[in-house]
Amino acid sequence: MALKDVIAGPRNEAGILAVLDLLRLQLGEKLQTGQSFREQHAHTTTYLTTQLPDGVVFAESSDDVKTVVKACAQHKVPIIPFGVGSSLEGQVNAPSGGISIDFTRMNRILSVNAEDLDVTVEPGVTREQLNTYLRDTGLFFPIDPGANASIGGMAATRASGTNAVRYGTMKDNVLALTVVTARGEEILTGRRARKSSAGYDLTRLFVGSEGTLGVITSVTLRLQGIPEKITGGVCTFDTIKQACDAVIMTVQMGVPVARIELLDEVQIRACNAYSGLAYEEKPTLFLEFHGTEETTALQSRQFAEIVEECGGGEFRWTGDAQERAKLWKARHDAYWASKALAPHLDALSTDVCVPISRFAECVTETQQDIIDNRMLAPIVGHAGDGNFHVLVLFDGKDARSVADTEAFVARLNRRAISMDGTCTGEHGIGQGKMSFLAEEAGNALDVMIAIKRSLDPDNIFNPGKLFRFDPV
């Protein structure tokens, strides 16, 4: 992450004024320009500079979205899609001003096809809302990034989370999208069929595009059956390497684990204090298995044998729903638990992902980097994917502290890239990791820019994200 990449872009003052006047006539009170509304739609959960839009439209239908896009396209004004604002790399900032489209009112579940295991929703539906709605069908949507993110935002950032080791990420679970293009037209990127050889895979193109190619107005998702039995457990290790080796062995042996999360000793200390736990302050794995009574018991025994071989402690597991809920609530509260270690400091959350064979090496080197530089930075990771997060606590008012933090994140990103990994497994690029996308993608960045130029020649869709781009 680099503050130098979070800069104000050029503003089209005349165009912005014209669009605001036009949208007031067309959308009435759905457009808000008050300072508090604008501030709520440019916040970030890191230390990145806040950059406000000039207006916020609370869209209620795809027609409202098309109205905004047509007006902004006519006057070459930026559009910034907004779900719930949980992104971490400045994706909702407005470096050149413009119009933020808020999707919280587009939160209808349009159709559930239980026999086909799919559902179509508007982008403002949140993952918790969707799973509550689906409960009586015996189905659920498995992607769980922790925050109660919107489905549209999860598609736009190619989110994943704790269940990805078994169920995949958003790119594996989005069947089709409807998207409003720069011409103000709504297109359908695919059908509900589970596979297709018809033309370019436009769905995968828009999933992960971070709002830079178009505005998502509906998402068709793959669903899963609610497991008959779910068990969860915890085990500790003396070293990070032992814990990572257990993860690698579990994956390589094909044990069908649903969740396998790594927390280092600093993160465990934070969770103990914040969530009322009492675990040893050692590198720890949280696990969950999905299946039947027999298969989950077998998988738990298999993992216990792996733990013993890797030198870990006793694997304590349970099928009690309340115990499991407490465990995963603590995991999802890891960010706030870490913040509570030093409430007076700022927090920067960053992530990388490497091939599973390099996971132990990357995490171990990163932890040593933290120790060598006397930093306070808990590590927590979706270990089964080779993806881990570091929350750096630092003094944002101290230039040296900021510089040291940025230098650490640069080393972390380059470490992952050098291991044939990526500078972000799920947070996305946004503004904060643009320079590292360029290093990671190499000449492929030119192809990305060419696609952007073709679909959005005037650069109205979320400008200043992913890469620098000058309109044609």
Secondary structure, 3 states (H helix, E strand, C coil): CCHHHCCCCCCCHHHHHHHHHHHHHHHHHHEECCHHHHHHCCCCCCCCCCCCCCEEEECCCHHHHHHHHHHHHHHCCCEEEECCCCCCCCCCCCCCCCEEEECCCCCCEEEEEHHHCEEEECCCCEHHHHHHHHHHHCEECCCCCCCCCEHHHHHHCCCCCCCHHHHCCHHHHEEEEEEECCCCCEEECCCCCCCCCCCCCHHHHHCCCCCCCCEEEEEEEECEECCCEEEEEEEECCCHHHHHHHHHHHHHCCCCEEEEEEECHHHHHHHHHHHCCCCCCCCEEEEEEEECHHHHHHHHHHHHHHHHHCCCCCCEEECCHHHHHHHHHHHHCHHHHHHHHCCCCEEEEEEEECCHHHHHHHHHHHHHHHHHCCCECCEEEEHHHCEEEEEEEECCCCHHHHHHHHHHHHHHHHHHHHCCCECCCCCCCCCCCHHHHHHHHCCHHHHHHHHHHHHCCCCCECCCCCCCCCCC
